[in-house]
Amino acid sequence: MPVEFGVLGPATAWDKAGAVIDLKGPRHRAVLARLIVARRRVVPVSLLVADLWEDDPPEGAVGALRTFVAALRRALEPDRPPRTTPQLLVTEGPGYALRAEPEAVDAWRFERAVAAAATQPPEGAIERLEEALGWWRGPAYADFAHQSWARAERSRLAELRLRAVEQQAEARLAIGMAAEAVPDLDAHVAEHPWREDAWRLLALALYRTGRQGDALAVLRRARDLLVEHLGVDPGPRLRALESDILHHAPHLDPGHDTTGSVWAQATAAYDRSVPSSARARLESTVILMRDLALTGGAGLPVARRHRVAAIAAAEELGDAELTARVIGSYDVPAIWTRSDDPAQAAQVVAAAERTLTALPATASEATRARLLATIALESRSGLPEPHDGARGSRGREPAPRTSVLESGRAPGEADRRAAGSPATRGVEAARQAEAIARRLDDPALLAFALNGRFMQSVHRTGLAGRRDEIGAELVALSARHDLVNYEVLGRLIRLQARCALGDFAGADRHASAVERLAERHERPLVGVFTRWYRALRLDATGQVTAEEAETAYREAAALLDGAGMPGLERGLLPLALLCMRIRRGLPLCSDGRRHPHRAPTDWGPYEPWVRPLLLAARGRRAEAAAALRKVPAPPHDLLMEAMWCLVGRAAVVIGDREVMRRAHEALTPAAREMAGAGSGLLSLGPVSAHLAVLHPSR
């Protein structure tokens, strides 16, 4: 690599000889760091200027930015001939991007190293984590601690580092290195006293070195800190450990087979016994990836990536039935109807279609049904990938989408046209998978197929009742057949649906039930959704002030950092705050005086549907009208009603009666629902209130 970049500490760069590159002044480094935060994506010039000068740019800021970029290019590519195109810091569309290789940025390498360590035996994990933790030279983006654009990335990387320290201690304990783990854990809890898992590991390490009294003292100190400073009791794992230590539970004995040592021994035996070329390894890998995906965090993207590699490897062997098993075994429940990685999902769908065609006539119906359910699940609504500014998330041109005006048609025509829409294949695949599963009376297969049907239940607005029925069947089916993962899914679906229908008491019951399941079966991602729901409930029921609601949303958003769900994470917080302010009749943008945080401005994939309203609110009516005429029809997902309400509201402000008519038509089927609440994350209030404002006779 000709240039390497470091942000795990002050922002810096090194040439191929390892020498530090002179990056000039602090604003030059800020430009570079801001582009690294964007992860190879284009950052518009306007956003760079706003971030560099905190929304108060001086006259000539754009020219100054171009000067910084030119100087950086000279520093990063000193041997590039004059007037030739830069290869590293490139101009693309409306802004700039840093096209660094994945291994060229220490933060990106660190993420991959931590994820890889989670799949390795303890000895390998310790070595990998030791190396990765050594890359840290200080706090991430240390010289931009007070810049709002760096805040989320700094927090995410800091949390990942803390998890890596605890992951390393867990690996040491698994192979009997308790004494070696104690000093690092002692320092770790002193610096981060609110991390319950760190206290648990320290107490366990002390107990295994024969220091029972010290172990109990650590647990008592943890309890006192949590109760005194946070007002909460220790979690179930800490409480259980204290009880186990007091009763000398056998599984705490380092000579006893702990979970880690069992894992290490089993994987080592498997590695010795099963040849690396064996087809059984592919199937075992997918099952492992399925379980890894359920852990959330770094495990989820790693599982998705390895899944695609396993499918490709299976196809290379030319065995269609093996490929079908590899594809169909990854039956990870999905709750969010926007894909985290549309390109990757398209690869899986294409492979499933090829495999369906190649299957021999003797293949089982269940095998075919799993492929069909995968197609339904991965295609989501089957529509073009979500709009993400000028380009897609990986630099591709976004697929064309019909504009709001071009999509105008008579009421009811949306359903009639479904048979000819791009969503047809996903809907049909879900129907076929469900029919086969019911015919075979296969509960697990039926649950998988119902998940696919849920993903295809957003082809128009107003379908919360239908999704509630799917969730109810999943809950009942799972309870009868002990399908824990699908009971979690069913509860979350019902939570969303009851929110959409304004039944917060019903949503509360499902939130409590799914949290109990998550605690019992270690499903950490559940807490992301229930925390967001509780913020929504506080806000939507008027139990708190706007400032308190904003704090609740921000705290919920913090859980998304590192959760492994980029399709959910980006743009959600500003959208939730915008909806909150609209519903409460507040100015659309916080002035920042009553809340300590700067209002977030990265609208992510929601930007096209937000832009006309924001422009109109700033008095830029001509620009708002032009943006409204070009805005795409809202994507078919759980936020479709909210997007139509935003479009309709902008049309009312601007006076565009044709767009008002179109929004009214699209929202009419959802007249009894709460706009946006079907996501379980945010709400614009009753759809009926928006319809009243949009009514053609108005």
FENPE-V918970 format. One record per residue. N is the residue number from 1. RES is the residue in three letters. OMEGA is omega in whole degrees, 0 to 359 (999 if undefined). D_LAST is the distance of its C-alpha to the last C-alpha in whole Angstrom. Layout:
N | RES | OMEGA | D_LAST
N | RES | OMEGA | D_LAST
//
This chain:
1 | MET | 182 | 63
2 | PRO | 181 | 64
3 | VAL | 173 | 61
4 | GLU | 184 | 61
5 | PHE | 179 | 58
6 | GLY | 174 | 58
7 | VAL | 174 | 55
8 | LEU | 190 | 57
9 | GLY | 174 | 58
10 | PRO | 180 | 58
11 | ALA | 181 | 56
12 | THR | 177 | 59
13 | ALA | 180 | 60
14 | TRP | 177 | 64
15 | ASP | 187 | 65
16 | LYS | 177 | 67
17 | ALA | 180 | 70
18 | GLY | 179 | 69
19 | ALA | 179 | 69
20 | VAL | 179 | 66
21 | ILE | 178 | 64
22 | ASP | 182 | 63
23 | LEU | 178 | 59
24 | LYS | 189 | 60
25 | GLY | 183 | 57
26 | PRO | 180 | 55
27 | ARG | 174 | 52
28 | HIS | 179 | 54
29 | ARG | 179 | 54
30 | ALA | 177 | 50
31 | VAL | 181 | 49
32 | LEU | 181 | 51
33 | ALA | 180 | 50
34 | ARG | 178 | 47
35 | LEU | 176 | 47
36 | ILE | 176 | 49
37 | VAL | 183 | 46
38 | ALA | 175 | 44
39 | ARG | 174 | 47
40 | ARG | 178 | 47
41 | ARG | 178 | 44
42 | VAL | 174 | 42
43 | VAL | 181 | 41
44 | PRO | 179 | 39
45 | VAL | 182 | 41
46 | SER | 180 | 38
47 | LEU | 176 | 38
48 | LEU | 179 | 42
49 | VAL | 180 | 42
50 | ALA | 181 | 39
51 | ASP | 182 | 42
52 | LEU | 183 | 45
53 | TRP | 176 | 44
54 | GLU | 175 | 41
55 | ASP | 176 | 38
56 | ASP | 186 | 40
57 | PRO | 177 | 42
58 | PRO | 174 | 44
59 | GLU | 182 | 44
60 | GLY | 182 | 46
61 | ALA | 181 | 45
62 | VAL | 177 | 44
63 | GLY | 178 | 48
64 | ALA | 179 | 49
65 | LEU | 180 | 48
66 | ARG | 177 | 49
67 | THR | 178 | 53
68 | PHE | 182 | 53
69 | VAL | 180 | 52
70 | ALA | 179 | 54
71 | ALA | 177 | 57
72 | LEU | 179 | 56
73 | ARG | 179 | 57
74 | ARG | 181 | 60
75 | ALA | 185 | 61
76 | LEU | 180 | 60
77 | GLU | 186 | 61
78 | PRO | 183 | 64
79 | ASP | 181 | 66
80 | ARG | 180 | 63
81 | PRO | 179 | 64
82 | PRO | 175 | 62
83 | ARG | 172 | 59
84 | THR | 185 | 59
85 | THR | 176 | 56
86 | PRO | 180 | 55
87 | GLN | 186 | 56
88 | LEU | 177 | 55
89 | LEU | 191 | 52
90 | VAL | 170 | 50
91 | THR | 181 | 47
92 | GLU | 179 | 44
93 | GLY | 185 | 41
94 | PRO | 184 | 39
95 | GLY | 185 | 42
96 | TYR | 175 | 45
97 | ALA | 175 | 47
98 | LEU | 184 | 50
99 | ARG | 178 | 51
100 | ALA | 176 | 54
101 | GLU | 182 | 56
102 | PRO | 182 | 55
103 | GLU | 186 | 58
104 | ALA | 182 | 58
105 | VAL | 186 | 56
106 | ASP | 180 | 58
107 | ALA | 180 | 55
108 | TRP | 177 | 54
109 | ARG | 182 | 57
110 | PHE | 179 | 57
111 | GLU | 182 | 54
112 | ARG | 180 | 56
113 | ALA | 179 | 59
114 | VAL | 179 | 58
115 | ALA | 180 | 56
116 | ALA | 181 | 59
117 | ALA | 181 | 61
118 | ALA | 182 | 59
119 | THR | 184 | 61
120 | GLN | 171 | 64
121 | PRO | 186 | 67
122 | PRO | 182 | 68
123 | GLU | 179 | 71
124 | GLY | 180 | 69
125 | ALA | 180 | 66
126 | ILE | 181 | 68
127 | GLU | 182 | 69
128 | ARG | 181 | 66
129 | LEU | 177 | 64
130 | GLU | 180 | 67
131 | GLU | 184 | 66
132 | ALA | 179 | 63
133 | LEU | 177 | 63
134 | GLY | 179 | 65
135 | TRP | 182 | 63
136 | TRP | 179 | 61
137 | ARG | 184 | 62
138 | GLY | 177 | 60
139 | PRO | 179 | 56
140 | ALA | 180 | 54
141 | TYR | 190 | 53
142 | ALA | 182 | 55
143 | ASP | 179 | 55
144 | PHE | 185 | 51
145 | ALA | 185 | 51
146 | HIS | 180 | 48
147 | GLN | 184 | 46
148 | SER | 182 | 42
149 | TRP | 180 | 42
150 | ALA | 190 | 46
151 | ARG | 184 | 45
152 | ALA | 181 | 44
153 | GLU | 176 | 46
154 | ARG | 181 | 49
155 | SER | 182 | 48
156 | ARG | 181 | 48
157 | LEU | 178 | 51
158 | ALA | 178 | 53
159 | GLU | 179 | 52
160 | LEU | 178 | 53
161 | ARG | 179 | 56
162 | LEU | 178 | 57
163 | ARG | 180 | 56
164 | ALA | 177 | 59
165 | VAL | 181 | 61
166 | GLU | 177 | 61
167 | GLN | 178 | 61
168 | GLN | 178 | 64
169 | ALA | 178 | 66
170 | GLU | 180 | 65
171 | ALA | 178 | 67
172 | ARG | 179 | 70
173 | LEU | 183 | 70
174 | ALA | 182 | 69
175 | ILE | 172 | 73
176 | GLY | 180 | 75
177 | MET | 183 | 74
178 | ALA | 182 | 73
179 | ALA | 180 | 75
180 | GLU | 183 | 74
181 | ALA | 188 | 70
182 | VAL | 184 | 71
183 | PRO | 180 | 71
184 | ASP | 180 | 68
185 | LEU | 178 | 66
186 | ASP | 178 | 68
187 | ALA | 182 | 66
188 | HIS | 181 | 63
189 | VAL | 177 | 62
190 | ALA | 181 | 63
191 | GLU | 184 | 61
192 | HIS | 189 | 58
193 | PRO | 183 | 59
194 | TRP | 183 | 55
195 | ARG | 184 | 56
196 | GLU | 182 | 57
197 | ASP | 178 | 58
198 | ALA | 177 | 61
199 | TRP | 181 | 62
200 | ARG | 181 | 63
201 | LEU | 179 | 64
202 | LEU | 180 | 67
203 | ALA | 180 | 68
204 | LEU | 179 | 69
205 | ALA | 179 | 70
206 | LEU | 180 | 73
207 | TYR | 182 | 73
208 | ARG | 174 | 75
209 | THR | 177 | 77
210 | GLY | 183 | 78
211 | ARG | 183 | 77
212 | GLN | 180 | 75
213 | GLY | 178 | 75
214 | ASP | 180 | 73
215 | ALA | 179 | 71
216 | LEU | 178 | 70
217 | ALA | 178 | 70
218 | VAL | 181 | 67
219 | LEU | 178 | 65
220 | ARG | 178 | 66
221 | ARG | 178 | 65
222 | ALA | 180 | 62
223 | ARG | 181 | 61
224 | ASP | 180 | 61
225 | LEU | 182 | 59
226 | LEU | 182 | 56
227 | VAL | 185 | 56
228 | GLU | 187 | 57
229 | HIS | 182 | 55
230 | LEU | 180 | 52
231 | GLY | 180 | 52
232 | VAL | 176 | 52
233 | ASP | 176 | 55
234 | PRO | 180 | 57
235 | GLY | 185 | 55
236 | PRO | 182 | 57
237 | ARG | 177 | 59
238 | LEU | 180 | 61
239 | ARG | 181 | 61
240 | ALA | 180 | 63
241 | LEU | 179 | 65
242 | GLU | 178 | 66
243 | SER | 181 | 67
244 | ASP | 180 | 69
245 | ILE | 180 | 71
246 | LEU | 182 | 72
247 | HIS | 179 | 73
248 | HIS | 181 | 75
249 | ALA | 184 | 72
250 | PRO | 184 | 74
251 | HIS | 177 | 71
252 | LEU | 182 | 71
253 | ASP | 181 | 75
254 | PRO | 177 | 75
255 | GLY | 180 | 78
256 | HIS | 179 | 75
257 | ASP | 174 | 73
258 | THR | 179 | 70
259 | THR | 182 | 67
260 | GLY | 182 | 67
261 | SER | 176 | 71
262 | VAL | 179 | 70
263 | TRP | 182 | 67
264 | ALA | 181 | 70
265 | GLN | 181 | 72
266 | ALA | 181 | 70
267 | THR | 178 | 69
268 | ALA | 179 | 72
269 | ALA | 179 | 74
270 | TYR | 181 | 71
271 | ASP | 179 | 71
272 | ARG | 191 | 75
273 | SER | 186 | 75
274 | VAL | 181 | 72
275 | PRO | 183 | 73
276 | SER | 181 | 70
277 | SER | 185 | 70
278 | ALA | 180 | 69
279 | ARG | 178 | 66
280 | ALA | 180 | 66
281 | ARG | 180 | 65
282 | LEU | 181 | 62
283 | GLU | 178 | 61
284 | SER | 180 | 62
285 | THR | 181 | 60
286 | VAL | 178 | 57
287 | ILE | 177 | 57
288 | LEU | 179 | 58
289 | MET | 178 | 55
290 | ARG | 179 | 53
291 | ASP | 179 | 54
292 | LEU | 181 | 54
293 | ALA | 182 | 50
294 | LEU | 178 | 50
295 | THR | 183 | 51
296 | GLY | 178 | 48
297 | GLY | 182 | 49
298 | ALA | 182 | 51
299 | GLY | 186 | 52
300 | LEU | 178 | 49
301 | PRO | 178 | 49
302 | VAL | 180 | 52
303 | ALA | 180 | 52
304 | ARG | 182 | 49
305 | ARG | 180 | 52
306 | HIS | 178 | 55
307 | ARG | 180 | 53
308 | VAL | 178 | 52
309 | ALA | 179 | 56
310 | ALA | 178 | 57
311 | ILE | 180 | 55
312 | ALA | 180 | 57
313 | ALA | 179 | 60
314 | ALA | 180 | 60
315 | GLU | 179 | 59
316 | GLU | 180 | 62
317 | LEU | 176 | 64
318 | GLY | 180 | 63
319 | ASP | 186 | 63
320 | ALA | 181 | 60
321 | GLU | 174 | 60
322 | LEU | 179 | 61
323 | THR | 179 | 58
324 | ALA | 179 | 56
325 | ARG | 179 | 57
326 | VAL | 180 | 56
327 | ILE | 187 | 53
328 | GLY | 181 | 52
329 | SER | 182 | 54
330 | TYR | 183 | 51
331 | ASP | 180 | 49
332 | VAL | 180 | 47
333 | PRO | 180 | 44
334 | ALA | 184 | 41
335 | ILE | 186 | 38
336 | TRP | 188 | 36
337 | THR | 172 | 34
338 | ARG | 184 | 34
339 | SER | 175 | 38
340 | ASP | 182 | 40
341 | ASP | 184 | 42
342 | PRO | 182 | 40
343 | ALA | 180 | 43
344 | GLN | 178 | 46
345 | ALA | 179 | 44
346 | ALA | 177 | 44
347 | GLN | 180 | 47
348 | VAL | 179 | 48
349 | VAL | 180 | 46
350 | ALA | 179 | 48
351 | ALA | 179 | 51
352 | ALA | 178 | 50
353 | GLU | 179 | 49
354 | ARG | 183 | 52
355 | THR | 176 | 54
356 | LEU | 181 | 53
357 | THR | 186 | 54
358 | ALA | 182 | 57
359 | LEU | 176 | 58
360 | PRO | 181 | 61
361 | ALA | 182 | 61
362 | THR | 181 | 63
363 | ALA | 183 | 60
364 | SER | 177 | 59
365 | GLU | 180 | 55
366 | ALA | 178 | 54
367 | THR | 178 | 55
368 | ARG | 181 | 53
369 | ALA | 179 | 50
370 | ARG | 176 | 50
371 | LEU | 179 | 50
372 | LEU | 178 | 47
373 | ALA | 177 | 45
374 | THR | 179 | 46
375 | ILE | 180 | 44
376 | ALA | 184 | 41
377 | LEU | 186 | 41
378 | GLU | 180 | 42
379 | SER | 183 | 39
380 | ARG | 179 | 36
381 | SER | 180 | 33
382 | GLY | 183 | 36
383 | LEU | 180 | 33
384 | PRO | 183 | 34
385 | GLU | 185 | 35
386 | PRO | 177 | 33
387 | HIS | 183 | 32
388 | ASP | 183 | 34
389 | GLY | 183 | 34
390 | ALA | 182 | 35
391 | ARG | 178 | 38
392 | GLY | 186 | 38
393 | SER | 179 | 40
394 | ARG | 175 | 44
395 | GLY | 178 | 43
396 | ARG | 171 | 42
397 | GLU | 180 | 39
398 | PRO | 177 | 36
399 | ALA | 181 | 36
400 | PRO | 178 | 33
401 | ARG | 180 | 30
402 | THR | 179 | 27
403 | SER | 179 | 24
404 | VAL | 183 | 20
405 | LEU | 180 | 20
406 | GLU | 182 | 23
407 | SER | 181 | 22
408 | GLY | 179 | 19
409 | ARG | 184 | 20
410 | ALA | 178 | 19
411 | PRO | 178 | 19
412 | GLY | 183 | 22
413 | GLU | 180 | 24
414 | ALA | 180 | 25
415 | ASP | 182 | 27
416 | ARG | 182 | 29
417 | ARG | 184 | 29
418 | ALA | 182 | 31
419 | ALA | 180 | 34
420 | GLY | 184 | 34
421 | SER | 176 | 33
422 | PRO | 181 | 35
423 | ALA | 186 | 34
424 | THR | 186 | 36
425 | ARG | 179 | 40
426 | GLY | 179 | 39
427 | VAL | 181 | 37
428 | GLU | 179 | 40
429 | ALA | 178 | 43
430 | ALA | 180 | 41
431 | ARG | 181 | 41
432 | GLN | 180 | 45
433 | ALA | 180 | 46
434 | GLU | 180 | 45
435 | ALA | 180 | 46
436 | ILE | 182 | 50
437 | ALA | 179 | 50
438 | ARG | 180 | 49
439 | ARG | 180 | 52
440 | LEU | 184 | 54
441 | ASP | 182 | 53
442 | ASP | 186 | 53
443 | PRO | 182 | 51
444 | ALA | 178 | 51
445 | LEU | 179 | 50
446 | LEU | 178 | 47
447 | ALA | 178 | 46
448 | PHE | 181 | 46
449 | ALA | 178 | 44
450 | LEU | 175 | 42
451 | ASN | 176 | 41
452 | GLY | 179 | 40
453 | ARG | 176 | 38
454 | PHE | 181 | 36
455 | MET | 181 | 36
456 | GLN | 185 | 34
457 | SER | 180 | 32
458 | VAL | 184 | 29
459 | HIS | 171 | 28
460 | ARG | 179 | 24
461 | THR | 171 | 22
462 | GLY | 184 | 23
463 | LEU | 180 | 27
464 | ALA | 179 | 28
465 | GLY | 179 | 29
466 | ARG | 179 | 31
467 | ARG | 178 | 33
468 | ASP | 178 | 34
469 | GLU | 178 | 36
470 | ILE | 179 | 37
471 | GLY | 180 | 38
472 | ALA | 179 | 39
473 | GLU | 178 | 42
474 | LEU | 180 | 43
475 | VAL | 182 | 44
476 | ALA | 180 | 46
477 | LEU | 182 | 48
478 | SER | 179 | 49
479 | ALA | 181 | 50
480 | ARG | 189 | 52
481 | HIS | 175 | 53
482 | ASP | 178 | 53
483 | LEU | 190 | 51
484 | VAL | 184 | 50
485 | ASN | 181 | 48
486 | TYR | 171 | 46
487 | GLU | 175 | 46
488 | VAL | 179 | 44
489 | LEU | 182 | 42
490 | GLY | 179 | 41
491 | ARG | 180 | 40
492 | LEU | 177 | 38
493 | ILE | 180 | 36
494 | ARG | 175 | 35
495 | LEU | 179 | 35
496 | GLN | 185 | 32
497 | ALA | 180 | 31
498 | ARG | 173 | 31
499 | CYS | 182 | 29
500 | ALA | 182 | 26
501 | LEU | 177 | 26
502 | GLY | 181 | 26
503 | ASP | 183 | 30
504 | PHE | 177 | 32
505 | ALA | 177 | 35
506 | GLY | 178 | 35
507 | ALA | 178 | 35
508 | ASP | 181 | 37
509 | ARG | 180 | 40
510 | HIS | 177 | 40
511 | ALA | 180 | 40
512 | SER | 181 | 43
513 | ALA | 183 | 44
514 | VAL | 175 | 44
515 | GLU | 177 | 45
516 | ARG | 177 | 48
517 | LEU | 182 | 49
518 | ALA | 180 | 48
519 | GLU | 183 | 51
520 | ARG | 186 | 53
521 | HIS | 175 | 53
522 | GLU | 177 | 53
523 | ARG | 190 | 49
524 | PRO | 183 | 48
525 | LEU | 180 | 45
526 | VAL | 182 | 43
527 | GLY | 176 | 43
528 | VAL | 184 | 41
529 | PHE | 181 | 38
530 | THR | 177 | 39
531 | ARG | 176 | 39
532 | TRP | 180 | 36
533 | TYR | 183 | 34
534 | ARG | 174 | 36
535 | ALA | 178 | 34
536 | LEU | 183 | 31
537 | ARG | 177 | 32
538 | LEU | 183 | 33
539 | ASP | 188 | 29
540 | ALA | 181 | 27
541 | THR | 176 | 29
542 | GLY | 182 | 29
543 | GLN | 185 | 32
544 | VAL | 176 | 33
545 | THR | 178 | 32
546 | ALA | 180 | 30
547 | GLU | 178 | 34
548 | GLU | 178 | 35
549 | ALA | 179 | 33
550 | GLU | 177 | 33
551 | THR | 180 | 37
552 | ALA | 179 | 36
553 | TYR | 180 | 35
554 | ARG | 179 | 37
555 | GLU | 176 | 40
556 | ALA | 181 | 38
557 | ALA | 180 | 38
558 | ALA | 179 | 42
559 | LEU | 180 | 43
560 | LEU | 180 | 41
561 | ASP | 179 | 44
562 | GLY | 181 | 47
563 | ALA | 177 | 45
564 | GLY | 182 | 45
565 | MET | 182 | 41
566 | PRO | 178 | 40
567 | GLY | 177 | 37
568 | LEU | 192 | 36
569 | GLU | 194 | 37
570 | ARG | 176 | 36
571 | GLY | 187 | 33
572 | LEU | 182 | 32
573 | LEU | 179 | 33
574 | PRO | 178 | 31
575 | LEU | 179 | 28
576 | ALA | 180 | 28
577 | LEU | 177 | 28
578 | LEU | 180 | 25
579 | CYS | 179 | 23
580 | MET | 183 | 25
581 | ARG | 177 | 24
582 | ILE | 184 | 20
583 | ARG | 181 | 20
584 | ARG | 180 | 22
585 | GLY | 180 | 20
586 | LEU | 173 | 23
587 | PRO | 189 | 24
588 | LEU | 179 | 24
589 | CYS | 178 | 28
590 | SER | 178 | 30
591 | ASP | 175 | 32
592 | GLY | 184 | 36
593 | ARG | 183 | 37
594 | ARG | 177 | 36
595 | HIS | 187 | 37
596 | PRO | 185 | 40
597 | HIS | 173 | 39
598 | ARG | 180 | 37
599 | ALA | 179 | 34
600 | PRO | 184 | 34
601 | THR | 178 | 33
602 | ASP | 184 | 34
603 | TRP | 176 | 31
604 | GLY | 184 | 33
605 | PRO | 183 | 32
606 | TYR | 187 | 28
607 | GLU | 182 | 28
608 | PRO | 183 | 26
609 | TRP | 178 | 23
610 | VAL | 189 | 23
611 | ARG | 182 | 24
612 | PRO | 181 | 21
613 | LEU | 179 | 20
614 | LEU | 177 | 23
615 | LEU | 179 | 23
616 | ALA | 180 | 20
617 | ALA | 179 | 21
618 | ARG | 179 | 24
619 | GLY | 181 | 23
620 | ARG | 191 | 24
621 | ARG | 181 | 21
622 | ALA | 178 | 23
623 | GLU | 180 | 24
624 | ALA | 180 | 21
625 | ALA | 179 | 20
626 | ALA | 180 | 23
627 | ALA | 181 | 23
628 | LEU | 181 | 20
629 | ARG | 182 | 21
630 | LYS | 188 | 24
631 | VAL | 180 | 23
632 | PRO | 171 | 25
633 | ALA | 183 | 23
634 | PRO | 179 | 24
635 | PRO | 181 | 27
636 | HIS | 178 | 28
637 | ASP | 186 | 29
638 | LEU | 178 | 28
639 | LEU | 183 | 26
640 | MET | 180 | 24
641 | GLU | 180 | 21
642 | ALA | 180 | 21
643 | MET | 178 | 21
644 | TRP | 178 | 18
645 | CYS | 178 | 16
646 | LEU | 178 | 18
647 | VAL | 180 | 17
648 | GLY | 180 | 13
649 | ARG | 177 | 13
650 | ALA | 180 | 15
651 | ALA | 178 | 13
652 | VAL | 181 | 10
653 | VAL | 183 | 13
654 | ILE | 183 | 14
655 | GLY | 179 | 11
656 | ASP | 187 | 12
657 | ARG | 180 | 10
658 | GLU | 178 | 13
659 | VAL | 175 | 14
660 | MET | 180 | 10
661 | ARG | 182 | 11
662 | ARG | 179 | 14
663 | ALA | 179 | 14
664 | HIS | 180 | 12
665 | GLU | 182 | 14
666 | ALA | 185 | 17
667 | LEU | 185 | 16
668 | THR | 179 | 15
669 | PRO | 182 | 19
670 | ALA | 187 | 19
671 | ALA | 182 | 17
672 | ARG | 182 | 20
673 | GLU | 174 | 22
674 | MET | 185 | 22
675 | ALA | 177 | 21
676 | GLY | 185 | 24
677 | ALA | 175 | 26
678 | GLY | 175 | 28
679 | SER | 187 | 30
680 | GLY | 188 | 31
681 | LEU | 185 | 31
682 | LEU | 180 | 28
683 | SER | 173 | 24
684 | LEU | 179 | 21
685 | GLY | 184 | 20
686 | PRO | 176 | 18
687 | VAL | 181 | 16
688 | SER | 179 | 14
689 | ALA | 178 | 13
690 | HIS | 179 | 12
691 | LEU | 180 | 10
692 | ALA | 180 | 8
693 | VAL | 183 | 7
694 | LEU | 187 | 7
695 | HIS | 183 | 5
696 | PRO | 182 | 5
697 | SER | 184 | 4
698 | ARG | 999 | 0
//
